Every structure is written in C-alpha cells, then in structure tokens.
Amino acid sequence: MQKKAQLSESLIWLYRFIMIIIIIGLLLFGIIRHNSLEYDVRPLEASLLANKLVACIEKNTLNESKIKECITLDQEIFLEISINKENKSEKNLSLGRQELKTYCEMKEKQIKMKHFPHCFNDNYLFFENETEKILSLHLAILKTEKNV
C-alpha cells in the first residue's frame, strides 16, 4: 500500500511542478509582450506643444523671441505659425527644420518612407482688437528613435 501512496505523491508533485512552470511561462510571456509594444507619444507631444503655443501667442502675440522663451525647440521639430485676417495672411513664422514640412507633404501624398514625422495641423479662432483672426499651427515632430 505504501508504494501506491509514494507513486501518487510523486504524480502530485509532477503535476504541481508542471503547473508552476506553466504559470511562470505565462507571466514571462505577458511581461515580454507588454514591454515589447511600441507606443507613439508624438501625437500627445504635438497636442501639448500646440496648447502651449496658443497660450503663449495669446499673451505675447506672434514674436519669435517670446515663442522661443515659451517652448524649447530641438532639431527634430518644425513649427509654422500663421495669423490670417479675412483670408489674408497677416503674419507668418517658421521655426525648426524646414525639411520636416516637406516630409509632411510627402506623407499626405502617401509616398513611402521609412520614418515619417508626426504632422499636426490645427486652426484657432481668436479676437484681437475686436477683429476676428485665425491662428494656423503646423507642427512636425520627427523623434522616431526617442518616441516610437
């Protein structure tokens, strides 16, 4: 009778060992899969940068030195700001790498490239001295090695 008990005890230990290995394997699979996913934060960065720019322009109007004080532009960002009044361009300002604007145009035309920048275009309506004006923002953020 003791041999049967030893056999069943060894089978239970084998079953437990296999269950522990399966649980550890599933945990490792979940952790590796979660950490290997790529998440692009450039749309969030563009949205935050646009909100910061609008707040800065509200306070200081369109002045290049004031805008550079409000935000930090690195080599992988292009910024184009234009203020239009009654469909006529009143003020324009471009900062950053100009070729990123070309990359955004290529992306819109669906030309294949390896690393496209994230392009953000938005218009804001505001009033200055009781006249209606439209603020157009065009942002391009490359940063493919840091944020993707």
C-alpha positions, -999 to 999 in steps of 0.1 A, spaced: 0 0 0 29 23 7 42 20 -29 9 32 -42 10 62 -19 45 70 -30 35 68 -66 5 90 -62 26 115 -41 52 117 -69 25 122 -95 10 151 -75 45 167 -72 49 163 -110 15 179 -116 24 208 -93 58 213 -110 42 214 -144 16 239 -132 43 261 -117 62 260 -150 31 269 -170 22 299 -146 58 312 -147 59 309 -185 26 327 -189 38 355 -166 70 359 -186 51 359 -219 28 386 -206 57 408 -193 77 404 -225 48 411 -248 38 442 -228 73 456 -227 79 450 -265 49 470 -276 57 503 -292 37 534 -283 40 566 -303 38 596 -280 44 622 -307 6 630 -311 4 637 -274 36 658 -276 22 678 -306 -11 685 -289 6 697 -257 30 718 -277 1 734 -297 -17 742 -265 14 758 -250 19 778 -282 -16 791 -283 -14 802 -247 20 819 -254 6 837 -285 -24 849 -266 -1 866 -241 27 878 -263 13 880 -299 35 865 -326 70 873 -316 98 848 -324 119 855 -293 89 853 -270 78 820 -286 113 806 -281 111 815 -245 77 797 -241 88 764 -257 120 746 -264 125 736 -300 150 709 -307 164 697 -340 136 672 -347 106 697 -346 93 721 -372 68 748 -364 49 771 -388 25 797 -374 4 820 -395 -22 845 -385 -49 852 -411 -73 880 -411 -102 878 -436 -85 852 -457 -53 873 -460 -21 862 -444 -11 888 -419 19 873 -400 40 842 -407 67 825 -386 86 793 -393 110 777 -368 129 744 -368 140 721 -396 123 731 -428 126 696 -444 101 682 -419 75 703 -437 84 686 -469 82 652 -452 47 660 -440 36 669 -476 51 636 -487 32 618 -460 -1 634 -472 7 623 -508 13 587 -493 48 585 -506 66 556 -489 94 564 -465 108 546 -435 105 573 -408 77 599 -412 73 627 -388 40 631 -370 22 661 -386 -2 682 -366 -23 709 -382 -49 730 -364 -67 763 -366 -77 785 -337 -101 814 -338 -93 844 -316 -101 881 -314 -75 909 -313 -87 945 -311 -123 934 -318 -112 918 -351 -116 881 -359 -84 863 -367 -74 827 -374 -43 812 -360 -30 783 -381 -4 759 -365 15 733 -384 38 711 -363 60 683 -375 78 661 -349 103 635 -361 118 620 -330 114 584 -343 142 570 -321 130 586 -289 92 583 -290 83 554 -312 
